[in-house]
Amino acid sequence: MSSDGIHIRKRPAGLGRGLSALLGEVDREAPVAADGVRPLGVQSVAVAAIHPHPGQPRRHFDEASLDELAESIAARGVLQPILVRPFDRGYQIIAGERRWRAAQRAQLHEVPVIIRAFNDIETLEVALIENIQRQDLNVIEEAEAYQRLMAEYGHSQEALGKLVNKSRSHVANLMRLLDLPEPVRADVSAGLLSMGHARALVTAENPVSLAREVLDRGLSVRETEQLARTAKPQRPPKPAPTASEPDADIAALQRQLGDLLGLKVAIVHGQDGGSVTLRYSTLDQLDMVCQRLSGELI
């Protein structure tokens, strides 16, 4: 409690330890909801009163898997509560959107929930942790969640690594995948390409066409890496060294000889000597040059 009477809630200690830690702390630290009511453990809430979070890291939900979960929920109910927060006269999902979707398919009217008064950043952090621990996110979804935490809340790659118990290099490698074109990211999100494939393609010259070839041929990660290396455009051979531009004296001599002979003259001069090139267009011009070089009268 601050000096002005405003209640200041400390950062939940469960962040970084996952949803299981949060569930275990409910009885010891039940937060005050937006309406001032202190929730008591697990409650039943109407499915219609619960809404998904628009910033949920997970975007892809496999339809067949959802149907299987819905069948299980219809037979046994929701075995693990959904984590929510009070929001807009109802509740917003922090973790458990897949269970909520399956409960709708199973035509349940109520589901068990745990209500926590999390702010926006805590909501996104816990959603990210929970999904990563369950291995529910594909690598693109995980990278996008990291990007949002960095862009909107100022997290560093090192801080994100500590948050999800992964190395900073893991975070950096995943975020590099966001440089892939949208069609390739979609293939990764759909599970058609693995993270290994994506990492091989991210440095390729044309990742979209290479991704199509990888899928068409069913290439392994190692084969994809080799394909990406060989597909890089070959550097053009370096041009043969040319003599430097003539200095003012050489240029003047070229003009004088050109005016005298009526031909284009090129003089190349270097440390070991040089050459004089005369360009002619007709045999008459060549004959004239020969006469002058031999000293004959024209």
Helices and strands as residue ranges (DSSP letters): H 18-24, E 43-46, G 47-49, E 50-51, H 63-76, E 82-87, E 90-95, H 97-105, E 110-115, H 120-133, H 139-153, H 157-163, H 168-176, G 177-179, H 182-189, H 195-201, H 207-217, H 221-230, H 248-261, E 264-270, E 273-279, H 283-294
